[in-house]
Amino acid sequence: MLSEEQKKLVEKFGVVLEKSGLAPAQARISGLLIIADKVELTFDEIMQALQLSKSATSNALNSLLLMDQITYTTRIGDRKRYFKSKLASMEGEFERKTNQMLAIKFLLQEILDSRTEETAEFNQKLAKVISFMEFMQVEMPVIYNKWKSSQSS
């Protein structure tokens, strides 16, 4: 199903995703769904390609579904689910991440406002983080819109 080069890419991509917080099986499945020649893979195809147990495959797929990183489809007359990456829905993910950052920024500001003045150095560092988040809040949509405009040309 996968060439040797693709297997290496799944592993490399999996390691990167692990560093961003995914469990090993989740990371490998995410990589597989992006790298495999088929856009949709069944449970059995995923399990076989990655040599995972049924339990590990099921747990990883369920958690990726909950995290909204993958989706699945079904076909009439076929009880199998066909899993695919939600990489193509980047725009929605961008908006979700931006909203998460905004919520964290407001919470950090509330925390900073409630902190004692006795921790001035820490408070300054926290204020810098908030300032950077405010900068990103303004600049990221501008960058995204520039990129989107360049894609329609």
C-alpha positions in Angstrom: 0.0 0.0 0.0 2.8 2.4 0.9 6.2 2.7 -0.8 9.3 2.7 1.3 9.6 6.5 0.7 6.0 7.0 1.9 6.6 5.0 5.0 9.6 7.1 5.8 7.5 10.3 5.2 4.7 9.0 7.5 7.3 8.4 10.2 9.0 11.8 9.8 5.6 13.6 9.7 4.5 11.6 12.7 7.5 12.7 14.8 6.8 16.3 14.0 3.2 15.9 15.0 4.2 14.1 18.2 6.3 17.2 19.2 3.1 19.3 18.7 1.3 17.1 21.3 -0.3 14.2 19.5 0.2 10.6 20.7 2.3 8.4 18.4 -0.6 6.5 16.9 -2.6 9.7 16.3 0.4 11.3 14.7 1.1 8.4 12.4 -2.6 8.1 11.3 -2.6 11.9 10.6 0.5 11.5 8.5 -0.8 8.4 6.7 -4.1 10.1 5.7 -2.1 13.0 4.1 0.6 10.9 2.5 -1.2 7.8 1.2 -2.1 7.7 -2.4 -5.8 7.1 -1.5 -7.6 10.1 0.0 -9.9 7.9 2.1 -8.7 4.8 4.1 -10.7 2.2 6.0 -10.0 1.2 9.6 -8.4 -2.1 8.3 -6.2 -0.2 5.8 -5.0 2.2 8.5 -4.3 -0.7 10.9 -2.4 -2.7 8.4 -0.4 0.2 6.9 0.8 1.3 10.3 0.9 -2.2 11.9 -1.2 -1.0 14.9 -3.4 -3.0 17.1 -7.2 -2.7 16.7 -7.3 -1.0 20.1 -4.6 1.5 19.3 -6.1 2.3 15.9 -9.6 2.7 17.3 -8.5 4.9 20.2 -6.4 7.1 17.9 -9.1 7.5 15.3 -11.7 8.4 17.9 -9.5 11.0 19.5 -8.6 12.5 16.1 -12.3 12.7 15.3 -13.0 14.4 18.6 -10.1 16.9 17.9 -11.8 17.5 14.5 -8.6 16.7 12.7 -10.1 13.9 10.6 -13.5 13.0 9.3 -15.1 9.9 7.8 -17.7 9.0 5.2 -19.8 5.9 4.7 -21.1 4.3 1.5 -24.5 2.8 0.9 -24.4 -0.9 1.3 -21.0 -0.8 2.9 -20.6 -0.9 6.7 -17.1 0.4 6.6 -16.1 4.0 7.5 -13.7 5.7 5.2 -11.4 8.1 7.1 -9.8 11.2 5.6 -7.7 14.2 6.7 -9.3 17.5 7.3 -6.2 19.2 6.0 -8.3 20.6 3.1 -10.4 22.5 5.6 -7.5 24.8 6.6 -9.6 27.9 6.6 -11.9 26.7 9.3 -8.9 25.5 11.3 -7.3 28.9 11.0 -10.3 30.6 12.3 -10.7 28.2 15.2 -7.0 28.6 16.2 -7.4 32.4 15.9 -10.4 32.3 18.2 -8.6 30.1 20.7 -5.7 32.5 20.8 -8.0 35.4 21.3 -9.7 33.6 24.3 -6.3 32.9 25.8 -5.2 36.5 25.3 -8.2 37.8 27.2 -7.7 35.3 30.0 -4.0 36.2 30.2 -4.9 39.9 30.4 -7.4 39.1 33.2 -4.6 37.2 35.0 -2.1 40.0 34.6 -4.7 42.5 35.9 -5.1 40.4 39.1 -1.4 39.8 39.7 0.5 41.5 42.6 2.9 44.3 41.7 5.6 42.4 43.7 6.3 40.2 40.7 7.1 43.0 38.3 9.6 41.0 36.2 7.1 38.2 35.6 4.3 40.6 35.0 6.4 42.3 32.3 7.1 39.0 30.6 3.4 38.2 30.7 2.5 41.7 29.3 5.0 41.0 26.4 3.2 37.7 25.6 -0.1 39.5 25.6 1.3 42.2 23.4 2.6 39.6 20.9 -0.8 37.9 20.9 -2.4 41.3 20.1 0.1 41.8 17.3 -0.7 38.4 15.9 -4.4 39.0 16.2 -4.0 42.0 13.9 -1.4 40.7 11.5 -2.4 37.0 10.9 -5.7 37.8 9.2 -3.8 40.3 7.0 -1.3 37.7 6.0 -4.0 35.1 5.5 -6.0 37.4 3.2 -2.9 38.3 1.2 -2.2 34.6 0.7 -5.9 33.9 -0.2 -5.8 36.8 -2.8 -2.7 35.3 -4.3 -4.4 32.0 -4.8 -7.3 33.4 -6.8 -4.9 35.0 -9.4 
